[in-house]
Amino acid sequence: MCSMDLFIVGLGNPGNEYVFTRHNAGFMIADLLQRSYDGVFKKHHSRTSLHAKITINGKTVHLIKPQTFMNRSGQAVGSLELEKDSTGAVKNLLVVFDDIHIPLGSIRYREGGSHGGHNGMRSIIDHIGTNQFHRLRVGVGIDKPVENMHNYVLGNFSKHEMDILSDTLVTAQESIVCYIDHGIQKAMNMFNSKVS
């Protein structure tokens, strides 16, 4: 992993009514990291996000929770001090978000690519002008078709799903430590598989 400070952006919606919804998987992982590494979330100077500074194995990590609601997540990410290489790819950003195309219990790292229909990712790509940044996708998908996808992602996890998700969140945190220590290729090789 690069020596510059890393921004980990967990996507979700602010407000108590959204805390346990599928769309807030990114917030849940950011919260777990914050608790595990004694961070404190405070309002970012841009006023578009909550920001907690933590240290993982000697490396400075900034946890970001956009407070602009999912569809405007890019406003918060666009205000961060992102570092790009000569190709325009962002080198110090990891976005963590829910993905309906991945089964519950699985996580997937990806180096870049399209928004995949996720409005939070679409907003980020639009605001920072590139889709070349690292992301960790947290599976919230199911096998059967869903009539209303909007209601599904804004719905709460069932008790059974929460049991699976709890294990997934712990694995996601372990994977992020691996990502920080060894880079995305190692994290992909070790964690891009079913975990629960």
N, C-alpha and C positions, 0 to 999 in steps of 0.2 A: 504494500500500500504506500502511496506517496507520503512525503513528510509534512505537507501542508495540512492545516486544520481541515477536518472532514465535516460536512453538513449531512446529517441524516434527517430527512423530511418524512414524517409519518402523516399520511393523508387521512382525513376524516371530517366530520362536521361538529362544530361546537354546540354545546347545549346538552342538558341532562337527558333529554328525550332521545338522543342519538348515541349515548354512551355504549350500549351493548348491541348496536346494529352492525350488520355485516360490512357496511361501508366504512366503519370505524376501525377496521383491523390495523391500519397503519398507526392510528392514535394509540391503540392498545400496546403495540410493540414499543413505541416511543415512551409510553408511560412505564413499561416494564424496565426498560433501560435506565430511565430516570431514577426509579426506585432502587434498582440494583447497584447503581454507581453514585448514589447520594447527590443527584442533581436536584435543582429547584427550578421549576418553570416560572419565568417572569415574562412580562410583556416586552416584545422586541421593540427596538427604537422605531421601527417602521410602523408599529401598531397594527400590523397585519398578521402577527403570529405570536405564539408563545415560544420561548427560547430557554433551553437549559444547557449549561456547559458542564460536561463531564470529562473524565480521563479514563481511557481504557488501555491498559498495558502501556502506560506512558505516553499515549497519543491523545491529543485534544480533539474532542468530538462535540459538535453543537447539535443538539436535538431540536428540531423545529416542528411545531404543530400549527399549521395555518389556521387562522380564525376567520377566514373569508368565506367559508362554506366551500364544499367540494368543487363546484363548477368554476370557482375563481381562485383556486389554489395557486395558480401562477403568479398572482399579485405578490404573495408572500415569498415565493421562491425567487422571483425576479429582483427582490430587494437584497438578496444575499450576495456576499463577496465571492462569487464563483470564479474558479480558475479554469481557463481553457488552454488546450495545447494547440500546436500549429495547424491541426486539422479542424479546429473548432469544437472538438469534443470536450465536455466538462470533466475535469479530473478529480474534483473533491465533493461530489454530490452522490448520495444514495437515496432514492425515493422508495418508500415502503408503502404498498397499497394493496387493497383487496382485488381479487381477480376471479370473475365468475367462470372463466374458461379453465380454471384449475380446480380439481376436486378438493373439498375440505380435508384437511390433514396433510396437505402438500404445500411446499414453497418452491419458488423458482427464482434464481438470479438470472439477469439478462444484462448484457453490456449496453444495449441501445435498441432502437426500433420504434415502431409506430405506437400510438396511444391505445390501440386495440379496442377502441370504443369507450374507453374510460374517460369521463369528462374532466376529472382532476388532472390526469396525465395530458389530456388535450390542452388544457389551460397552461400547464407548465411549459410544454413544447412551444406554444404560441408566445409566451412571455420571454423565454430565454433564447429563442431563435434556433434551437437545435433539438434533435431527438437522441443525440449521442451523449447519454449519461446513464449511469448504472441504476438499476432498479431491482427491488426484491418484491416479488408478487406473492401474495398470501392467498391460498385457495379458499374460496367461499362457494364454489360451485356445487351443484347437485346433479344426479343422473337424469332425473325426470325434467321435462320442459316446464318452464315457468310462464304463466300467462302475462303477468305484469312485472317486468324486470325492475322497474323503478321501485315498486312496493317491496320487491324481494330484497334488494340491497339495502333499503331503509328499514327492513324488518329486523326484529331482534333474533339473535341466535336462540335455538331451543336449548333445553337443558342438556340433551344428548350432544348437540353440536358444540356447546360450551365446554363439555368435557374433552372433546377432541381438540377444540381450539386452544384450551389451556396448555396441552402438551405441545401444540404447534408453536405457540408463542415462546415457550422455553427453548424449543429447537431453533426458532428464528433468532433469538438472542444469541445462542451459541454460534450460529452461523455468522452473525454480524461480527462477533469477536474474531472468528476465523478470517472473515473478509478484511477486517482492519489489520490483522497480523500478517496475512499471507496474500491478499489480493483476491480479485473476483474469480480468477480461473480455479483456484483452490476451493473457494466457496462453492462454485458451480459443481465441481467434481464431487464434493463431499455431501452437498445438501440438496441438489436438484433431483429429489426423489420423494416418494411417499414417506411421510414421517409418522403417521398415526394409523 
